[in-house]
């Protein structure tokens, strides 16, 4: 179990992130029904940026100055 635990955490995090992103993108697409494609593209870009920002912060956290933390 100890060997597989990090993979279970990874799968869990990916499922939570993907389902949250899906409903956010889907909801914005429905909210802006007349411009559904444009709203979906913008929402996807925001969600992708959130994931990249979170990953970058995790990777560079120990290198950031205290003022940015």
Secondary structure, DSSP 8 states (H G I E B T S, - for coil): -TTTHHHHHHHHHHHHHHHHHHHHHHHHHHHTGGGHHHHHHHHHHHHHHHHHHHHHHHHHGGGS-GGG-
